[in-house]
């Protein structure tokens, strides 16, 4: 009888904490929206920003510093 292959242990997902500030009115709107949709504020925020953040994790950012030219252009 052949043996079954054992499954690999899944790599744990690392989470980072991000803090944002919202006004009292925005907080109330968010909680009312979540109650009407029967979801959590965390899920709503993650779903809203997901399209903006997908495929940017492996992107290398190139910063071009522009040097200031201190010479006067007389002629």
Secondary structure, DSSP 8 states (H G I E B T S, - for coil): -----------------------HHHHHHHHHHHHHHT--HHHHHHHHHHHHHTT-TT-----------------
